[in-house]
Amino acid sequence: MTSMWRLSLLAIVGLALSGAGCATSDQWADWKGHTTHFASGEHGLFSLRNDNEGRRPRVTRLDVDASRAENWWGKTISVDSAQIIQN
């Protein structure tokens, strides 16, 4: 029973350390400044849809409006106004 407890504790510590190493100090500060990971469901869907380090982002006019209205946070994705997809 003791070895199972130790193995579980080791697994938890390992997961915590591996998760902590995936963010920069700026990202941690940004994360700690909010009570949720995303500002809204739309923010979450936008982030999932554009989770490729900003390469070829897909931004719609509704995304721009929602980000302003909901005060989205995190890494900014910049696109030229000509690249914004009209809804």
PDB file with SEQRES, HELIX, SHEET and CRYST1 records, atoms N, CA, C and O in Angstrom:
SEQRES   1 A   87  MET THR SER MET TRP ARG LEU SER LEU LEU ALA ILE VAL          
SEQRES   2 A   87  GLY LEU ALA LEU SER GLY ALA GLY CYS ALA THR SER ASP          
SEQRES   3 A   87  GLN TRP ALA ASP TRP LYS GLY HIS THR THR HIS PHE ALA          
SEQRES   4 A   87  SER GLY GLU HIS GLY LEU PHE SER LEU ARG ASN ASP ASN          
SEQRES   5 A   87  GLU GLY ARG ARG PRO ARG VAL THR ARG LEU ASP VAL ASP          
SEQRES   6 A   87  ALA SER ARG ALA GLU ASN TRP TRP GLY LYS THR ILE SER          
SEQRES   7 A   87  VAL ASP SER ALA GLN ILE ILE GLN ASN                          
HELIX    1 AA1 THR A    2  ALA A   20  1                                  19    
HELIX    2 AA2 SER A   25  LYS A   32  1                                   8    
HELIX    3 AA3 GLY A   41  ARG A   49  1                                   9    
HELIX    4 AA4 ARG A   61  GLU A   70  1                                  10    
HELIX    5 AA5 SER A   81  GLN A   83  5                                   3    
CRYST1    1.000    1.000    1.000  90.00  90.00  90.00 P 1           1          
ATOM      1  N   MET A   1       0.820  -1.188   0.000  1.00  0.00           N  
ATOM      2  CA  MET A   1       0.000   0.000   0.000  1.00  0.00           C  
ATOM      3  C   MET A   1       0.873   1.265   0.000  1.00  0.00           C  
ATOM      4  O   MET A   1       0.547   2.239  -0.678  1.00  0.00           O  
ATOM      5  N   THR A   2       1.956   1.254   0.740  1.00  0.00           N  
ATOM      6  CA  THR A   2       2.849   2.398   0.817  1.00  0.00           C  
ATOM      7  C   THR A   2       3.488   2.694  -0.536  1.00  0.00           C  
ATOM      8  O   THR A   2       3.618   3.857  -0.918  1.00  0.00           O  
ATOM      9  N   SER A   3       3.887   1.656  -1.259  1.00  0.00           N  
ATOM     10  CA  SER A   3       4.528   1.877  -2.556  1.00  0.00           C  
ATOM     11  C   SER A   3       3.527   2.460  -3.555  1.00  0.00           C  
ATOM     12  O   SER A   3       3.912   3.261  -4.407  1.00  0.00           O  
ATOM     13  N   MET A   4       2.262   2.078  -3.470  1.00  0.00           N  
ATOM     14  CA  MET A   4       1.232   2.643  -4.357  1.00  0.00           C  
ATOM     15  C   MET A   4       1.024   4.125  -4.040  1.00  0.00           C  
ATOM     16  O   MET A   4       0.827   4.932  -4.948  1.00  0.00           O  
ATOM     17  N   TRP A   5       1.065   4.482  -2.755  1.00  0.00           N  
ATOM     18  CA  TRP A   5       0.916   5.878  -2.338  1.00  0.00           C  
ATOM     19  C   TRP A   5       2.098   6.701  -2.850  1.00  0.00           C  
ATOM     20  O   TRP A   5       1.918   7.814  -3.343  1.00  0.00           O  
ATOM     21  N   ARG A   6       3.277   6.162  -2.734  1.00  0.00           N  
ATOM     22  CA  ARG A   6       4.478   6.867  -3.204  1.00  0.00           C  
ATOM     23  C   ARG A   6       4.453   7.050  -4.717  1.00  0.00           C  
ATOM     24  O   ARG A   6       4.813   8.109  -5.231  1.00  0.00           O  
ATOM     25  N   LEU A   7       4.028   6.013  -5.420  1.00  0.00           N  
ATOM     26  CA  LEU A   7       3.944   6.091  -6.871  1.00  0.00           C  
ATOM     27  C   LEU A   7       2.917   7.145  -7.288  1.00  0.00           C  
ATOM     28  O   LEU A   7       3.156   7.900  -8.231  1.00  0.00           O  
ATOM     29  N   SER A   8       1.799   7.203  -6.608  1.00  0.00           N  
ATOM     30  CA  SER A   8       0.771   8.205  -6.906  1.00  0.00           C  
ATOM     31  C   SER A   8       1.287   9.611  -6.639  1.00  0.00           C  
ATOM     32  O   SER A   8       1.074  10.521  -7.441  1.00  0.00           O  
ATOM     33  N   LEU A   9       1.962   9.785  -5.515  1.00  0.00           N  
ATOM     34  CA  LEU A   9       2.530  11.085  -5.172  1.00  0.00           C  
ATOM     35  C   LEU A   9       3.569  11.506  -6.203  1.00  0.00           C  
ATOM     36  O   LEU A   9       3.590  12.663  -6.622  1.00  0.00           O  
ATOM     37  N   LEU A  10       4.413  10.598  -6.608  1.00  0.00           N  
ATOM     38  CA  LEU A  10       5.433  10.888  -7.613  1.00  0.00           C  
ATOM     39  C   LEU A  10       4.782  11.285  -8.944  1.00  0.00           C  
ATOM     40  O   LEU A  10       5.250  12.210  -9.609  1.00  0.00           O  
ATOM     41  N   ALA A  11       3.723  10.602  -9.329  1.00  0.00           N  
ATOM     42  CA  ALA A  11       3.025  10.920 -10.575  1.00  0.00           C  
ATOM     43  C   ALA A  11       2.410  12.317 -10.511  1.00  0.00           C  
ATOM     44  O   ALA A  11       2.482  13.073 -11.480  1.00  0.00           O  
ATOM     45  N   ILE A  12       1.812  12.659  -9.381  1.00  0.00           N  
ATOM     46  CA  ILE A  12       1.205  13.985  -9.222  1.00  0.00           C  
ATOM     47  C   ILE A  12       2.259  15.077  -9.274  1.00  0.00           C  
ATOM     48  O   ILE A  12       2.069  16.093  -9.942  1.00  0.00           O  
ATOM     49  N   VAL A  13       3.356  14.880  -8.584  1.00  0.00           N  
ATOM     50  CA  VAL A  13       4.448  15.866  -8.592  1.00  0.00           C  
ATOM     51  C   VAL A  13       5.015  15.998 -10.001  1.00  0.00           C  
ATOM     52  O   VAL A  13       5.296  17.108 -10.454  1.00  0.00           O  
ATOM     53  N   GLY A  14       5.184  14.892 -10.685  1.00  0.00           N  
ATOM     54  CA  GLY A  14       5.702  14.924 -12.057  1.00  0.00           C  
ATOM     55  C   GLY A  14       4.785  15.676 -13.005  1.00  0.00           C  
ATOM     56  O   GLY A  14       5.249  16.457 -13.835  1.00  0.00           O  
ATOM     57  N   LEU A  15       3.491  15.446 -12.883  1.00  0.00           N  
ATOM     58  CA  LEU A  15       2.535  16.167 -13.728  1.00  0.00           C  
ATOM     59  C   LEU A  15       2.548  17.664 -13.426  1.00  0.00           C  
ATOM     60  O   LEU A  15       2.501  18.492 -14.336  1.00  0.00           O  
ATOM     61  N   ALA A  16       2.612  18.000 -12.146  1.00  0.00           N  
ATOM     62  CA  ALA A  16       2.639  19.417 -11.760  1.00  0.00           C  
ATOM     63  C   ALA A  16       3.884  20.101 -12.309  1.00  0.00           C  
ATOM     64  O   ALA A  16       3.799  21.212 -12.831  1.00  0.00           O  
ATOM     65  N   LEU A  17       5.021  19.461 -12.199  1.00  0.00           N  
ATOM     66  CA  LEU A  17       6.262  20.054 -12.693  1.00  0.00           C  
ATOM     67  C   LEU A  17       6.279  20.159 -14.214  1.00  0.00           C  
ATOM     68  O   LEU A  17       6.763  21.151 -14.760  1.00  0.00           O  
ATOM     69  N   SER A  18       5.762  19.159 -14.896  1.00  0.00           N  
ATOM     70  CA  SER A  18       5.759  19.211 -16.357  1.00  0.00           C  
ATOM     71  C   SER A  18       4.797  20.280 -16.859  1.00  0.00           C  
ATOM     72  O   SER A  18       5.072  20.934 -17.865  1.00  0.00           O  
ATOM     73  N   GLY A  19       3.682  20.465 -16.178  1.00  0.00           N  
ATOM     74  CA  GLY A  19       2.749  21.522 -16.564  1.00  0.00           C  
ATOM     75  C   GLY A  19       3.288  22.894 -16.272  1.00  0.00           C  
ATOM     76  O   GLY A  19       3.045  23.826 -17.039  1.00  0.00           O  
ATOM     77  N   ALA A  20       4.004  23.045 -15.201  1.00  0.00           N  
ATOM     78  CA  ALA A  20       4.560  24.342 -14.816  1.00  0.00           C  
ATOM     79  C   ALA A  20       5.662  24.774 -15.777  1.00  0.00           C  
ATOM     80  O   ALA A  20       5.887  25.971 -15.955  1.00  0.00           O  
ATOM     81  N   GLY A  21       6.335  23.843 -16.385  1.00  0.00           N  
ATOM     82  CA  GLY A  21       7.434  24.170 -17.277  1.00  0.00           C  
ATOM     83  C   GLY A  21       7.002  24.566 -18.675  1.00  0.00           C  
ATOM     84  O   GLY A  21       7.850  24.902 -19.502  1.00  0.00           O  
ATOM     85  N   CYS A  22       5.726  24.537 -18.962  1.00  0.00           N  
ATOM     86  CA  CYS A  22       5.237  24.806 -20.309  1.00  0.00           C  
ATOM     87  C   CYS A  22       4.881  26.269 -20.551  1.00  0.00           C  
ATOM     88  O   CYS A  22       4.540  26.631 -21.677  1.00  0.00           O  
ATOM     89  N   ALA A  23       4.950  27.110 -19.542  1.00  0.00           N  
ATOM     90  CA  ALA A  23       4.563  28.509 -19.707  1.00  0.00           C  
ATOM     91  C   ALA A  23       5.713  29.426 -19.278  1.00  0.00           C  
ATOM     92  O   ALA A  23       6.509  29.100 -18.398  1.00  0.00           O  
ATOM     93  N   THR A  24       5.763  30.576 -19.934  1.00  0.00           N  
ATOM     94  CA  THR A  24       6.761  31.579 -19.552  1.00  0.00           C  
ATOM     95  C   THR A  24       6.250  32.339 -18.328  1.00  0.00           C  
ATOM     96  O   THR A  24       5.082  32.214 -17.959  1.00  0.00           O  
ATOM     97  N   SER A  25       7.107  33.111 -17.713  1.00  0.00           N  
ATOM     98  CA  SER A  25       6.683  33.881 -16.542  1.00  0.00           C  
ATOM     99  C   SER A  25       5.610  34.902 -16.925  1.00  0.00           C  
ATOM    100  O   SER A  25       4.709  35.171 -16.131  1.00  0.00           O  
ATOM    101  N   ASP A  26       5.693  35.473 -18.124  1.00  0.00           N  
ATOM    102  CA  ASP A  26       4.659  36.400 -18.585  1.00  0.00           C  
ATOM    103  C   ASP A  26       3.322  35.688 -18.768  1.00  0.00           C  
ATOM    104  O   ASP A  26       2.272  36.229 -18.422  1.00  0.00           O  
ATOM    105  N   GLN A  27       3.365  34.467 -19.316  1.00  0.00           N  
ATOM    106  CA  GLN A  27       2.135  33.695 -19.491  1.00  0.00           C  
ATOM    107  C   GLN A  27       1.529  33.326 -18.143  1.00  0.00           C  
ATOM    108  O   GLN A  27       0.309  33.367 -17.984  1.00  0.00           O  
ATOM    109  N   TRP A  28       2.362  32.966 -17.173  1.00  0.00           N  
ATOM    110  CA  TRP A  28       1.854  32.654 -15.831  1.00  0.00           C  
ATOM    111  C   TRP A  28       1.215  33.883 -15.202  1.00  0.00           C  
ATOM    112  O   TRP A  28       0.156  33.782 -14.583  1.00  0.00           O  
ATOM    113  N   ALA A  29       1.847  35.042 -15.355  1.00  0.00           N  
ATOM    114  CA  ALA A  29       1.292  36.279 -14.787  1.00  0.00           C  
ATOM    115  C   ALA A  29      -0.047  36.602 -15.432  1.00  0.00           C  
ATOM    116  O   ALA A  29      -0.985  37.018 -14.752  1.00  0.00           O  
ATOM    117  N   ASP A  30      -0.135  36.413 -16.740  1.00  0.00           N  
ATOM    118  CA  ASP A  30      -1.397  36.647 -17.447  1.00  0.00           C  
ATOM    119  C   ASP A  30      -2.466  35.681 -16.953  1.00  0.00           C  
ATOM    120  O   ASP A  30      -3.607  36.081 -16.722  1.00  0.00           O  
ATOM    121  N   TRP A  31      -2.104  34.416 -16.791  1.00  0.00           N  
ATOM    122  CA  TRP A  31      -3.042  33.388 -16.341  1.00  0.00           C  
ATOM    123  C   TRP A  31      -3.533  33.677 -14.925  1.00  0.00           C  
ATOM    124  O   TRP A  31      -4.720  33.535 -14.633  1.00  0.00           O  
ATOM    125  N   LYS A  32      -2.610  34.084 -14.046  1.00  0.00           N  
ATOM    126  CA  LYS A  32      -2.984  34.359 -12.660  1.00  0.00           C  
ATOM    127  C   LYS A  32      -3.886  35.580 -12.534  1.00  0.00           C  
ATOM    128  O   LYS A  32      -4.605  35.718 -11.545  1.00  0.00           O  
ATOM    129  N   GLY A  33      -3.856  36.465 -13.524  1.00  0.00           N  
ATOM    130  CA  GLY A  33      -4.660  37.675 -13.488  1.00  0.00           C  
ATOM    131  C   GLY A  33      -6.117  37.475 -13.846  1.00  0.00           C  
ATOM    132  O   GLY A  33      -6.894  38.430 -13.812  1.00  0.00           O  
ATOM    133  N   HIS A  34      -6.511  36.251 -14.191  1.00  0.00           N  
ATOM    134  CA  HIS A  34      -7.892  35.984 -14.588  1.00  0.00           C  
ATOM    135  C   HIS A  34      -8.429  34.772 -13.824  1.00  0.00           C  
ATOM    136  O   HIS A  34      -7.668  33.897 -13.411  1.00  0.00           O  
ATOM    137  N   THR A  35      -9.734  34.736 -13.647  1.00  0.00           N  
ATOM    138  CA  THR A  35     -10.341  33.633 -12.898  1.00  0.00           C  
ATOM    139  C   THR A  35     -10.660  32.433 -13.781  1.00  0.00           C  
ATOM    140  O   THR A  35     -10.954  31.354 -13.266  1.00  0.00           O  
ATOM    141  N   THR A  36     -10.608  32.600 -15.095  1.00  0.00           N  
ATOM    142  CA  THR A  36     -10.873  31.506 -16.021  1.00  0.00           C  
ATOM    143  C   THR A  36      -9.786  31.477 -17.090  1.00  0.00           C  
ATOM    144  O   THR A  36      -9.025  32.433 -17.244  1.00  0.00           O  
ATOM    145  N   HIS A  37      -9.724  30.378 -17.820  1.00  0.00           N  
ATOM    146  CA  HIS A  37      -8.714  30.264 -18.863  1.00  0.00           C  
ATOM    147  C   HIS A  37      -9.059  31.122 -20.068  1.00  0.00           C  
ATOM    148  O   HIS A  37      -8.174  31.713 -20.686  1.00  0.00           O  
ATOM    149  N   PHE A  38     -10.352  31.193 -20.408  1.00  0.00           N  
ATOM    150  CA  PHE A  38     -10.825  31.994 -21.535  1.00  0.00           C  
ATOM    151  C   PHE A  38     -11.902  32.953 -21.056  1.00  0.00           C  
ATOM    152  O   PHE A  38     -12.585  32.687 -20.067  1.00  0.00           O  
ATOM    153  N   ALA A  39     -12.052  34.065 -21.756  1.00  0.00           N  
ATOM    154  CA  ALA A  39     -13.060  35.061 -21.383  1.00  0.00           C  
ATOM    155  C   ALA A  39     -14.469  34.558 -21.656  1.00  0.00           C  
ATOM    156  O   ALA A  39     -15.413  34.958 -20.974  1.00  0.00           O  
ATOM    157  N   SER A  40     -14.623  33.683 -22.648  1.00  0.00           N  
ATOM    158  CA  SER A  40     -15.945  33.169 -23.022  1.00  0.00           C  
ATOM    159  C   SER A  40     -15.768  31.931 -23.887  1.00  0.00           C  
ATOM    160  O   SER A  40     -14.648  31.540 -24.217  1.00  0.00           O  
ATOM    161  N   GLY A  41     -16.874  31.330 -24.242  1.00  0.00           N  
ATOM    162  CA  GLY A  41     -16.824  30.191 -25.158  1.00  0.00           C  
ATOM    163  C   GLY A  41     -16.289  30.580 -26.519  1.00  0.00           C  
ATOM    164  O   GLY A  41     -15.548  29.819 -27.141  1.00  0.00           O  
ATOM    165  N   GLU A  42     -16.664  31.773 -26.988  1.00  0.00           N  
ATOM    166  CA  GLU A  42     -16.168  32.249 -28.280  1.00  0.00           C  
ATOM    167  C   GLU A  42     -14.652  32.430 -28.245  1.00  0.00           C  
ATOM    168  O   GLU A  42     -13.960  32.123 -29.215  1.00  0.00           O  
ATOM    169  N   HIS A  43     -14.147  32.929 -27.125  1.00  0.00           N  
ATOM    170  CA  HIS A  43     -12.704  33.104 -26.954  1.00  0.00           C  
ATOM    171  C   HIS A  43     -12.004  31.743 -27.015  1.00  0.00           C  
ATOM    172  O   HIS A  43     -10.970  31.600 -27.667  1.00  0.00           O  
ATOM    173  N   GLY A  44     -12.572  30.752 -26.335  1.00  0.00           N  
ATOM    174  CA  GLY A  44     -11.999  29.413 -26.348  1.00  0.00           C  
ATOM    175  C   GLY A  44     -11.997  28.799 -27.736  1.00  0.00           C  
ATOM    176  O   GLY A  44     -10.996  28.220 -28.159  1.00  0.00           O  
ATOM    177  N   LEU A  45     -13.115  28.920 -28.450  1.00  0.00           N  
ATOM    178  CA  LEU A  45     -13.190  28.373 -29.808  1.00  0.00           C  
ATOM    179  C   LEU A  45     -12.208  29.074 -30.747  1.00  0.00           C  
ATOM    180  O   LEU A  45     -11.573  28.434 -31.585  1.00  0.00           O  
ATOM    181  N   PHE A  46     -12.091  30.393 -30.599  1.00  0.00           N  
ATOM    182  CA  PHE A  46     -11.132  31.135 -31.412  1.00  0.00           C  
ATOM    183  C   PHE A  46      -9.711  30.634 -31.154  1.00  0.00           C  
ATOM    184  O   PHE A  46      -8.943  30.409 -32.089  1.00  0.00           O  
ATOM    185  N   SER A  47      -9.374  30.463 -29.885  1.00  0.00           N  
ATOM    186  CA  SER A  47      -8.028  30.009 -29.532  1.00  0.00           C  
ATOM    187  C   SER A  47      -7.748  28.604 -30.055  1.00  0.00           C  
ATOM    188  O   SER A  47      -6.649  28.332 -30.539  1.00  0.00           O  
ATOM    189  N   LEU A  48      -8.723  27.718 -29.963  1.00  0.00           N  
ATOM    190  CA  LEU A  48      -8.542  26.360 -30.492  1.00  0.00           C  
ATOM    191  C   LEU A  48      -8.396  26.376 -32.008  1.00  0.00           C  
ATOM    192  O   LEU A  48      -7.581  25.643 -32.569  1.00  0.00           O  
ATOM    193  N   ARG A  49      -9.181  27.207 -32.660  1.00  0.00           N  
ATOM    194  CA  ARG A  49      -9.145  27.287 -34.117  1.00  0.00           C  
ATOM    195  C   ARG A  49      -7.820  27.866 -34.609  1.00  0.00           C  
ATOM    196  O   ARG A  49      -7.375  27.536 -35.708  1.00  0.00           O  
ATOM    197  N   ASN A  50      -7.194  28.715 -33.819  1.00  0.00           N  
ATOM    198  CA  ASN A  50      -5.953  29.386 -34.225  1.00  0.00           C  
ATOM    199  C   ASN A  50      -4.753  28.921 -33.417  1.00  0.00           C  
ATOM    200  O   ASN A  50      -3.809  29.688 -33.226  1.00  0.00           O  
ATOM    201  N   ASP A  51      -4.767  27.698 -32.946  1.00  0.00           N  
ATOM    202  CA  ASP A  51      -3.684  27.167 -32.124  1.00  0.00           C  
ATOM    203  C   ASP A  51      -2.549  26.616 -32.984  1.00  0.00           C  
ATOM    204  O   ASP A  51      -2.227  25.429 -32.923  1.00  0.00           O  
ATOM    205  N   ASN A  52      -1.962  27.476 -33.770  1.00  0.00           N  
ATOM    206  CA  ASN A  52      -0.831  27.044 -34.596  1.00  0.00           C  
ATOM    207  C   ASN A  52       0.221  28.148 -34.676  1.00  0.00           C  
ATOM    208  O   ASN A  52       0.766  28.437 -35.740  1.00  0.00           O  
ATOM    209  N   GLU A  53       0.494  28.766 -33.497  1.00  0.00           N  
ATOM    210  CA  GLU A  53       1.533  29.790 -33.374  1.00  0.00           C  
ATOM    211  C   GLU A  53       1.331  30.974 -34.305  1.00  0.00           C  
ATOM    212  O   GLU A  53       2.302  31.591 -34.744  1.00  0.00           O  
ATOM    213  N   GLY A  54       0.077  31.297 -34.611  1.00  0.00           N  
ATOM    214  CA  GLY A  54      -0.199  32.480 -35.413  1.00  0.00           C  
ATOM    215  C   GLY A  54       0.002  32.328 -36.904  1.00  0.00           C  
ATOM    216  O   GLY A  54      -0.146  33.297 -37.649  1.00  0.00           O  
ATOM    217  N   ARG A  55       0.333  31.139 -37.352  1.00  0.00           N  
ATOM    218  CA  ARG A  55       0.492  30.928 -38.795  1.00  0.00           C  
ATOM    219  C   ARG A  55      -0.889  30.802 -39.425  1.00  0.00           C  
ATOM    220  O   ARG A  55      -1.727  30.028 -38.964  1.00  0.00           O  
ATOM    221  N   ARG A  56      -1.107  31.557 -40.461  1.00  0.00           N  
ATOM    222  CA  ARG A  56      -2.369  31.564 -41.209  1.00  0.00           C  
ATOM    223  C   ARG A  56      -3.583  31.656 -40.280  1.00  0.00           C  
ATOM    224  O   ARG A  56      -4.430  30.763 -40.300  1.00  0.00           O  
ATOM    225  N   PRO A  57      -3.687  32.695 -39.481  1.00  0.00           N  
ATOM    226  CA  PRO A  57      -4.828  32.821 -38.572  1.00  0.00           C  
ATOM    227  C   PRO A  57      -6.133  33.010 -39.337  1.00  0.00           C  
ATOM    228  O   PRO A  57      -6.153  33.573 -40.431  1.00  0.00           O  
ATOM    229  N   ARG A  58      -7.213  32.532 -38.745  1.00  0.00           N  
ATOM    230  CA  ARG A  58      -8.555  32.675 -39.322  1.00  0.00           C  
ATOM    231  C   ARG A  58      -9.340  33.575 -38.374  1.00  0.00           C  
ATOM    232  O   ARG A  58      -9.788  33.139 -37.313  1.00  0.00           O  
ATOM    233  N   VAL A  59      -9.497  34.823 -38.768  1.00  0.00           N  
ATOM    234  CA  VAL A  59     -10.162  35.814 -37.928  1.00  0.00           C  
ATOM    235  C   VAL A  59     -11.371  36.357 -38.671  1.00  0.00           C  
ATOM    236  O   VAL A  59     -11.268  36.792 -39.818  1.00  0.00           O  
ATOM    237  N   THR A  60     -12.515  36.327 -38.005  1.00  0.00           N  
ATOM    238  CA  THR A  60     -13.736  36.872 -38.600  1.00  0.00           C  
ATOM    239  C   THR A  60     -14.062  38.216 -37.957  1.00  0.00           C  
ATOM    240  O   THR A  60     -13.518  38.562 -36.909  1.00  0.00           O  
ATOM    241  N   ARG A  61     -14.937  38.953 -38.582  1.00  0.00           N  
ATOM    242  CA  ARG A  61     -15.380  40.228 -38.027  1.00  0.00           C  
ATOM    243  C   ARG A  61     -16.046  39.992 -36.666  1.00  0.00           C  
ATOM    244  O   ARG A  61     -15.881  40.804 -35.755  1.00  0.00           O  
ATOM    245  N   LEU A  62     -16.796  38.892 -36.517  1.00  0.00           N  
ATOM    246  CA  LEU A  62     -17.421  38.569 -35.230  1.00  0.00           C  
ATOM    247  C   LEU A  62     -16.377  38.316 -34.148  1.00  0.00           C  
ATOM    248  O   LEU A  62     -16.589  38.675 -32.990  1.00  0.00           O  
ATOM    249  N   ASP A  63     -15.241  37.697 -34.515  1.00  0.00           N  
ATOM    250  CA  ASP A  63     -14.145  37.480 -33.563  1.00  0.00           C  
ATOM    251  C   ASP A  63     -13.610  38.819 -33.048  1.00  0.00           C  
ATOM    252  O   ASP A  63     -13.390  38.993 -31.849  1.00  0.00           O  
ATOM    253  N   VAL A  64     -13.407  39.752 -33.966  1.00  0.00           N  
ATOM    254  CA  VAL A  64     -12.877  41.064 -33.591  1.00  0.00           C  
ATOM    255  C   VAL A  64     -13.855  41.772 -32.645  1.00  0.00           C  
ATOM    256  O   VAL A  64     -13.452  42.324 -31.621  1.00  0.00           O  
ATOM    257  N   ASP A  65     -15.147  41.745 -33.003  1.00  0.00           N  
ATOM    258  CA  ASP A  65     -16.160  42.395 -32.165  1.00  0.00           C  
ATOM    259  C   ASP A  65     -16.251  41.741 -30.790  1.00  0.00           C  
ATOM    260  O   ASP A  65     -16.344  42.436 -29.777  1.00  0.00           O  
ATOM    261  N   ALA A  66     -16.224  40.400 -30.747  1.00  0.00           N  
ATOM    262  CA  ALA A  66     -16.317  39.679 -29.469  1.00  0.00           C  
ATOM    263  C   ALA A  66     -15.090  39.939 -28.607  1.00  0.00           C  
ATOM    264  O   ALA A  66     -15.208  40.088 -27.390  1.00  0.00           O  
ATOM    265  N   SER A  67     -13.910  39.996 -29.226  1.00  0.00           N  
ATOM    266  CA  SER A  67     -12.693  40.229 -28.434  1.00  0.00           C  
ATOM    267  C   SER A  67     -12.718  41.600 -27.776  1.00  0.00           C  
ATOM    268  O   SER A  67     -12.245  41.762 -26.651  1.00  0.00           O  
ATOM    269  N   ARG A  68     -13.256  42.567 -28.461  1.00  0.00           N  
ATOM    270  CA  ARG A  68     -13.363  43.908 -27.873  1.00  0.00           C  
ATOM    271  C   ARG A  68     -14.414  43.938 -26.771  1.00  0.00           C  
ATOM    272  O   ARG A  68     -14.177  44.495 -25.699  1.00  0.00           O  
ATOM    273  N   ALA A  69     -15.563  43.345 -27.028  1.00  0.00           N  
ATOM    274  CA  ALA A  69     -16.666  43.380 -26.064  1.00  0.00           C  
ATOM    275  C   ALA A  69     -16.357  42.576 -24.804  1.00  0.00           C  
ATOM    276  O   ALA A  69     -16.770  42.957 -23.708  1.00  0.00           O  
ATOM    277  N   GLU A  70     -15.628  41.460 -24.953  1.00  0.00           N  
ATOM    278  CA  GLU A  70     -15.380  40.547 -23.831  1.00  0.00           C  
ATOM    279  C   GLU A  70     -13.985  40.712 -23.226  1.00  0.00           C  
ATOM    280  O   GLU A  70     -13.631  40.002 -22.284  1.00  0.00           O  
ATOM    281  N   ASN A  71     -13.201  41.631 -23.755  1.00  0.00           N  
ATOM    282  CA  ASN A  71     -11.839  41.872 -23.250  1.00  0.00           C  
ATOM    283  C   ASN A  71     -11.002  40.600 -23.206  1.00  0.00           C  
ATOM    284  O   ASN A  71     -10.496  40.212 -22.153  1.00  0.00           O  
ATOM    285  N   TRP A  72     -10.863  39.956 -24.360  1.00  0.00           N  
ATOM    286  CA  TRP A  72     -10.059  38.739 -24.435  1.00  0.00           C  
ATOM    287  C   TRP A  72      -8.634  39.042 -24.021  1.00  0.00           C  
ATOM    288  O   TRP A  72      -8.164  40.170 -24.174  1.00  0.00           O  
ATOM    289  N   TRP A  73      -7.941  38.034 -23.494  1.00  0.00           N  
ATOM    290  CA  TRP A  73      -6.546  38.174 -23.090  1.00  0.00           C  
ATOM    291  C   TRP A  73      -5.737  37.051 -23.706  1.00  0.00           C  
ATOM    292  O   TRP A  73      -6.289  36.136 -24.316  1.00  0.00           O  
ATOM    293  N   GLY A  74      -4.443  37.126 -23.545  1.00  0.00           N  
ATOM    294  CA  GLY A  74      -3.545  36.098 -24.072  1.00  0.00           C  
ATOM    295  C   GLY A  74      -2.719  36.635 -25.224  1.00  0.00           C  
ATOM    296  O   GLY A  74      -2.622  37.846 -25.423  1.00  0.00           O  
ATOM    297  N   LYS A  75      -2.131  35.733 -25.972  1.00  0.00           N  
ATOM    298  CA  LYS A  75      -1.268  36.105 -27.083  1.00  0.00           C  
ATOM    299  C   LYS A  75      -2.108  36.757 -28.184  1.00  0.00           C  
ATOM    300  O   LYS A  75      -3.114  36.201 -28.625  1.00  0.00           O  
ATOM    301  N   THR A  76      -1.686  37.924 -28.612  1.00  0.00           N  
ATOM    302  CA  THR A  76      -2.411  38.658 -29.647  1.00  0.00           C  
ATOM    303  C   THR A  76      -2.119  38.068 -31.010  1.00  0.00           C  
ATOM    304  O   THR A  76      -0.971  37.784 -31.350  1.00  0.00           O  
ATOM    305  N   ILE A  77      -3.179  37.888 -31.786  1.00  0.00           N  
ATOM    306  CA  ILE A  77      -3.034  37.444 -33.173  1.00  0.00           C  
ATOM    307  C   ILE A  77      -3.339  38.644 -34.047  1.00  0.00           C  
ATOM    308  O   ILE A  77      -4.461  39.149 -34.051  1.00  0.00           O  
ATOM    309  N   SER A  78      -2.349  39.096 -34.782  1.00  0.00           N  
ATOM    310  CA  SER A  78      -2.501  40.270 -35.630  1.00  0.00           C  
ATOM    311  C   SER A  78      -2.705  39.852 -37.071  1.00  0.00           C  
ATOM    312  O   SER A  78      -1.996  38.996 -37.600  1.00  0.00           O  
ATOM    313  N   VAL A  79      -3.692  40.477 -37.691  1.00  0.00           N  
ATOM    314  CA  VAL A  79      -3.925  40.256 -39.114  1.00  0.00           C  
ATOM    315  C   VAL A  79      -4.188  41.611 -39.756  1.00  0.00           C  
ATOM    316  O   VAL A  79      -4.645  42.549 -39.102  1.00  0.00           O  
ATOM    317  N   ASP A  80      -3.892  41.696 -41.035  1.00  0.00           N  
ATOM    318  CA  ASP A  80      -4.208  42.877 -41.795  1.00  0.00           C  
ATOM    319  C   ASP A  80      -5.727  42.943 -41.951  1.00  0.00           C  
ATOM    320  O   ASP A  80      -6.390  41.906 -41.985  1.00  0.00           O  
ATOM    321  N   SER A  81      -6.276  44.139 -42.045  1.00  0.00           N  
ATOM    322  CA  SER A  81      -7.739  44.275 -42.144  1.00  0.00           C  
ATOM    323  C   SER A  81      -8.282  43.555 -43.375  1.00  0.00           C  
ATOM    324  O   SER A  81      -9.431  43.116 -43.371  1.00  0.00           O  
ATOM    325  N   ALA A  82      -7.482  43.429 -44.416  1.00  0.00           N  
ATOM    326  CA  ALA A  82      -7.919  42.719 -45.622  1.00  0.00           C  
ATOM    327  C   ALA A  82      -8.046  41.210 -45.390  1.00  0.00           C  
ATOM    328  O   ALA A  82      -8.734  40.520 -46.142  1.00  0.00           O  
ATOM    329  N   GLN A  83      -7.377  40.699 -44.341  1.00  0.00           N  
ATOM    330  CA  GLN A  83      -7.426  39.262 -44.055  1.00  0.00           C  
ATOM    331  C   GLN A  83      -8.618  38.865 -43.186  1.00  0.00           C  
ATOM    332  O   GLN A  83      -8.896  37.676 -43.033  1.00  0.00           O  
ATOM    333  N   ILE A  84      -9.327  39.841 -42.614  1.00  0.00           N  
ATOM    334  CA  ILE A  84     -10.456  39.532 -41.750  1.00  0.00           C  
ATOM    335  C   ILE A  84     -11.604  39.023 -42.602  1.00  0.00           C  
ATOM    336  O   ILE A  84     -12.013  39.660 -43.572  1.00  0.00           O  
ATOM    337  N   ILE A  85     -12.110  37.867 -42.221  1.00  0.00           N  
ATOM    338  CA  ILE A  85     -13.193  37.221 -42.969  1.00  0.00           C  
ATOM    339  C   ILE A  85     -14.510  37.883 -42.588  1.00  0.00           C  
ATOM    340  O   ILE A  85     -14.838  37.992 -41.406  1.00  0.00           O  
ATOM    341  N   GLN A  86     -15.253  38.318 -43.581  1.00  0.00           N  
ATOM    342  CA  GLN A  86     -16.563  38.919 -43.314  1.00  0.00           C  
ATOM    343  C   GLN A  86     -17.577  37.801 -43.060  1.00  0.00           C  
ATOM    344  O   GLN A  86     -17.577  36.782 -43.751  1.00  0.00           O  
ATOM    345  N   ASN A  87     -18.439  38.005 -42.061  1.00  0.00           N  
ATOM    346  CA  ASN A  87     -19.420  36.973 -41.697  1.00  0.00           C  
ATOM    347  C   ASN A  87     -20.618  37.050 -42.578  1.00  0.00           C  
ATOM    348  O   ASN A  87     -21.551  36.262 -42.423  1.00  0.00           O  
TER     349      ASN A  87                                                      
END                                                                             
